[in-house]
Amino acid sequence: MTLSIKSNFQLENYNTFNISASTKLFFEFENENSLRKILDNEKYKNENLLILGGGSNILFSKNFEGLILKNNILGIKKILDTKDFVEVEVGAGENWHEFVLWSVKNNLSGIENLALIPGLVGASPIQNIGAYGVEVKDTITTVKYYDIASGKTIIINNKDCNFQYRNSIFKNQLKNKIIILQVNFKLYKKAQNITKYGAIKSELESLKSKPSPKSICQAVINIRTKKLPDPKKIGNSGSFFKNPIINNSKFKELQTRFPDLVAYKDSETHMKIAAGWLIEKAGWKGFKDKNIGVYDKQALVLVNYGGGTGREIIELSKKIQESVFNKFNVEILPEVNII
Ligand SMILES: Cc1cc2nc3c(=O)[nH]c(=O)nc-3n(C[C@H](O)[C@H](O)[C@H](O)COP(=O)(O)OP(=O)(O)OC[C@H]3O[C@@H](n4cnc5c(N)ncnc54)[C@H](O)[C@@H]3O)c2cc1C
């Protein structure tokens, strides 16, 4: 079988920042077999590898000198159907939002608050995607991955994924060592109806809808459409920075200086501060420098208006980090994967 590998491939349409960068080699795989064929091939086995999903959490700062493997493994299959829940096995190449719509259509609950998050199912455990009071860790049962060094296929359970806020084993010990092939989820027959975020409650009121997986999914779609830029029109990767987590004493000190500080309880000892609020108060909201800037409706989102480079975005992000630190003495770190 000849492997259809593209050389000197342009990635502009493969990252939601719409950054113009190229990769030396590019290969799309539909199943584990074709992945194995390329990774076992003498010609390619020593290449620098990058696994690409929907490119919605990646910033290319330069051309990639190696082999990009684009995950196209499809399939959504119910493997267990009980009185209370269904377990589904989902190919890593399935579109995340389409999977959310599938679950709502099948009257299943658990991921409706995560509607409209761009990208593929395979990337969802990596940073433990989350939005509107829900994190994907609460529905994932197992993750199946290909271990690059040993060539073995391994299944790990939820507990071993070390899920935390925007973090997991896949961003740490297993970073660049594995390729996620499939994720299994436990979805509930009873509606979870998580509406603790005020925006969801008010959107449901304006839709004149009672909470249900379907109405919450629609409310989230409406909120996100109003608040976030559509990457097809304005390049971005959603939240550029993670919300910093600080201890209660530092929080109290900060709150005394800034009484309108936006923060949420993270644990008994720590608070999570809204990075968007810090960036806005540091004066960056709506900032524009030629082709790049800070989105005018949400300061957490850095944007490429067209023709901006990854380097320029990184430079801007550093200036933002510095000014937030100088004003608040709080460090904000990128959520996006910089390549
Ligand atoms: C408008 C917008 C809104 C967003 N909102 C949110 C939000 O609310 N919450 C949130 O958590 N995120 C959000 N994001 C970020 C992003 O959508 C998620 O992180 C998503 O899970 C990334 O998926 P992806 O397939 O695009 O991953 P990619 O960007 O392609 O890859 C991300 C990282 O994962 C690795 N990777 C991808 N697939 C695999 C695989 N199969 N095996 C091994 N490694 C892999 C890549 O190498 C890279 O390091 C948003 C992004 C945008 C553009």
Ligand as a Chemical Component Dictionary entry (heavy atoms), coordinates in Angstrom:
data_LIG
# 
_chem_comp.id                   LIG 
_chem_comp.type                 NON-POLYMER 
_chem_comp.pdbx_formal_charge   0 
_chem_comp.three_letter_code    LIG 
# 
loop_
_chem_comp_atom.comp_id 
_chem_comp_atom.atom_id 
_chem_comp_atom.alt_atom_id 
_chem_comp_atom.type_symbol 
_chem_comp_atom.charge 
_chem_comp_atom.model_Cartn_x 
_chem_comp_atom.model_Cartn_y 
_chem_comp_atom.model_Cartn_z 
_chem_comp_atom.pdbx_ordinal 
LIG C1  C1  C 0 -13.543 29.697 19.701 1  
LIG C2  C2  C 0 -12.907 28.702 20.630 2  
LIG C3  C3  C 0 -13.512 28.426 21.852 3  
LIG C4  C4  C 0 -12.955 27.498 22.746 4  
LIG N1  N1  N 0 -13.582 27.247 23.923 5  
LIG C5  C5  C 0 -13.067 26.347 24.795 6  
LIG C6  C6  C 0 -13.732 26.065 26.042 7  
LIG O1  O1  O 0 -14.778 26.622 26.338 8  
LIG N2  N2  N 0 -13.175 25.157 26.871 9  
LIG C7  C7  C 0 -12.021 24.489 26.562 10 
LIG O2  O2  O 0 -11.596 23.666 27.376 11 
LIG N3  N3  N 0 -11.380 24.723 25.381 12 
LIG C8  C8  C 0 -11.864 25.632 24.504 13 
LIG N4  N4  N 0 -11.211 25.906 23.321 14 
LIG C9  C9  C 0 -9.937  25.221 23.049 15 
LIG C10 C10 C 0 -10.058 23.966 22.152 16 
LIG O3  O3  O 0 -11.241 23.979 21.425 17 
LIG C11 C11 C 0 -9.988  22.670 22.961 18 
LIG O4  O4  O 0 -8.797  22.625 23.698 19 
LIG C12 C12 C 0 -10.060 21.417 22.070 20 
LIG O5  O5  O 0 -10.177 20.267 22.861 21 
LIG C13 C13 C 0 -8.866  21.280 21.134 22 
LIG O6  O6  O 0 -9.191  20.252 20.229 23 
LIG P1  P1  P 0 -8.460  20.093 18.859 24 
LIG O7  O7  O 0 -8.901  18.800 18.252 25 
LIG O8  O8  O 0 -8.639  21.306 18.014 26 
LIG O9  O9  O 0 -6.945  19.968 19.327 27 
LIG P2  P2  P 0 -5.640  20.528 18.606 28 
LIG O10 O10 O 0 -5.582  22.005 18.713 29 
LIG O11 O11 O 0 -5.500  19.939 17.245 30 
LIG O12 O12 O 0 -4.515  19.909 19.554 31 
LIG C14 C14 C 0 -4.363  20.360 20.882 32 
LIG C15 C15 C 0 -3.217  19.563 21.541 33 
LIG O13 O13 O 0 -3.580  18.214 21.686 34 
LIG C16 C16 C 0 -2.713  17.345 20.928 35 
LIG N5  N5  N 0 -3.594  16.333 20.322 36 
LIG C17 C17 C 0 -4.719  16.562 19.587 37 
LIG N6  N6  N 0 -5.310  15.404 19.279 38 
LIG C18 C18 C 0 -4.540  14.425 19.806 39 
LIG C19 C19 C 0 -4.644  12.992 19.834 40 
LIG N7  N7  N 0 -5.619  12.320 19.237 41 
LIG N8  N8  N 0 -3.647  12.311 20.487 42 
LIG C20 C20 C 0 -2.639  12.950 21.123 43 
LIG N9  N9  N 0 -2.498  14.292 21.136 44 
LIG C21 C21 C 0 -3.445  15.008 20.478 45 
LIG C22 C22 C 0 -2.022  18.244 19.938 46 
LIG O14 O14 O 0 -0.754  17.749 19.572 47 
LIG C23 C23 C 0 -1.936  19.556 20.717 48 
LIG O15 O15 O 0 -0.843  19.530 21.586 49 
LIG C24 C24 C 0 -11.745 26.827 22.395 50 
LIG C25 C25 C 0 -11.145 27.096 21.151 51 
LIG C26 C26 C 0 -11.721 28.033 20.284 52 
LIG C27 C27 C 0 -11.064 28.292 18.950 53 
# 
loop_
_chem_comp_bond.comp_id 
_chem_comp_bond.atom_id_1 
_chem_comp_bond.atom_id_2 
_chem_comp_bond.value_order 
_chem_comp_bond.pdbx_ordinal 
LIG C1  C2  SING 1  
LIG C2  C3  SING 2  
LIG C2  C26 DOUB 3  
LIG C3  C4  DOUB 4  
LIG C4  N1  SING 5  
LIG C4  C24 SING 6  
LIG N1  C5  DOUB 7  
LIG C5  C6  SING 8  
LIG C5  C8  SING 9  
LIG C6  O1  DOUB 10 
LIG C6  N2  SING 11 
LIG N2  C7  SING 12 
LIG C7  O2  DOUB 13 
LIG C7  N3  SING 14 
LIG N3  C8  DOUB 15 
LIG C8  N4  SING 16 
LIG N4  C9  SING 17 
LIG N4  C24 SING 18 
LIG C9  C10 SING 19 
LIG C10 O3  SING 20 
LIG C10 C11 SING 21 
LIG C11 O4  SING 22 
LIG C11 C12 SING 23 
LIG C12 O5  SING 24 
LIG C12 C13 SING 25 
LIG C13 O6  SING 26 
LIG O6  P1  SING 27 
LIG P1  O7  DOUB 28 
LIG P1  O8  SING 29 
LIG P1  O9  SING 30 
LIG O9  P2  SING 31 
LIG P2  O10 DOUB 32 
LIG P2  O11 SING 33 
LIG P2  O12 SING 34 
LIG O12 C14 SING 35 
LIG C14 C15 SING 36 
LIG C15 O13 SING 37 
LIG C15 C23 SING 38 
LIG O13 C16 SING 39 
LIG C16 N5  SING 40 
LIG C16 C22 SING 41 
LIG N5  C17 SING 42 
LIG N5  C21 SING 43 
LIG C17 N6  DOUB 44 
LIG N6  C18 SING 45 
LIG C18 C19 SING 46 
LIG C18 C21 DOUB 47 
LIG C19 N7  SING 48 
LIG C19 N8  DOUB 49 
LIG N8  C20 SING 50 
LIG C20 N9  DOUB 51 
LIG N9  C21 SING 52 
LIG C22 O14 SING 53 
LIG C22 C23 SING 54 
LIG C23 O15 SING 55 
LIG C24 C25 DOUB 56 
LIG C25 C26 SING 57 
LIG C26 C27 SING 58 
# 
